[in-house]
Amino acid sequence: MTYEAIIGLEVHAQLLTKTKIFCGCSTEFGAPPNTHTCPVCLGMPGVLPVLNRKVVDYTIRMALATNCTIARESRFARKNYFYPDLPKGYQISQYELPIAEHGHVFIEVNGKRSRIGITRIHMEEDAGKLIHYPYRPVSVVDFNRTGVPLIEIVSEPDMRTPEEAGAYLRQLRAILRYLEICDGNMEEGSFRCDANVSVRPAGTNTFGTRTELKNINSFKHVENALAYEIRRQEAVIEDGGKVVQETRLWDPAKGVSVSMRGKEEAHDYRYFPDPDLLPLVIDEGWVEEIRSTLPELPDAKKARFIQDYGLPSYDAGVLTSSRALADYFEACAKLFPEPKTVSNWIMGSLLAILKAENRTIEESPVSPERLAELLRLIDSGVISGKIAKTVFDEVASSGKAPETIIREKGLVQITDAKAITEVVKRVLTEHPKEVSAYRGGKTKVFGFFVGQVMKATGGNANPKTVNEILKGMLQG
């Protein structure tokens, strides 16, 4: 039997506010344990929460960017459960009346564009962090993260493959970073994902029993975890068993998911409106004020790059994957108005160096101005494309200007036809057997002659000129 997967994702994004959602404690990452806490975020008796307006601003920005309807009135609720990292014994979240609902984003996988619905976006506070000692039966808790503002973005079950889930996550992350409201760092936990997945016989409409996957901290792990879980559920059904509704942990080292606990339902949390927080009322003026400040978003920027710069869809997608990378491209293309050439160098040499050195585009060792200068030198014939790669690497390592490097290393391209002709004559004289072979019909030996000329000129001869002179002398 052929099966179809049904996938929905719950994404938690930590907002880039300086203080927590209901108190004035810092949200800075990496502080000593339990130093960014106060009676409010620790849930001491008699304290009252006060909502951080910036959290609401940022949530509205995301809601607008994902085409959501923004509720004119929403409410905070208490989500009750016991866990050592939750000092109040409940988490302040939103349930029945979230701030935003009924949105969507578009993704593209293998050239196919799909619409992924967003059920809701709501605000909530984060819990603390439990640290388990591997060799002692002891756990400790750090409450610095308690009260850090999150938005939870809940998708519709519209994804059918792990690849679509990965594309959806990358799209959400790109939007959050374009809006500058979340850094999207999965390793530090500021962008986290829980995946819900079930399978059903292809062609049917009834949903199967779903499981929830947790502990997934990279896009690749999300795709691998979903692929494994889909196979596992199919095998259970094929063996005559029933899939159990449960929460499972993903073990990336072993490449398997393991059962953690039974899956909770909403009523297990005993949600009720938080009596310490008033309903949140948002007027149209507030929404429109925020709408007027939204930047050009990834989809719109990608469409513009295709239209204005004539770039292929793939190039435009890569270059607009982050706002900083798109800005880098446009800065370089403004100085050297050959967009496809600029795109090739950014997607090739530049991104390769950034990946090898684990740097972001903001930390690029080659500025747009330096890259544009290098491309102008190639275009004017001063250096060849092959030499340019050497110069680029040297710019990245030394920070020197391309012209300085070319002058210091004697890398100026030889374009003088007379000088190249003399080298070609010498090469042909030194290799009479190969000349006879070429003139006898073995034209593949032509590459040998090109290599010898380039070797004799230290790789500095203009390849086009070399080819033209060689052909003329071999055929003459």
PyMOL commands that set and color helices and strands:
alter all, ss='L'
color gray80, all
select helices_A, chain A and resi 53-65+162-179+219-238+266-269+284-291+298-309+313-319+323-335+339-356+361-363+368-379+385-398+402-409+417-430+432-439+443-456+463-475
alter helices_A, ss='H'
color red, helices_A
select strands_A, chain A and resi 3-14+69-70+73-74+77-80+90-93+100-109+112-125+129-132+139-142+149-155+191-201+211-216+246-251+256-262+272-273+280-281
alter strands_A, ss='S'
color yellow, strands_A
deselect
rebuild
show_as cartoon
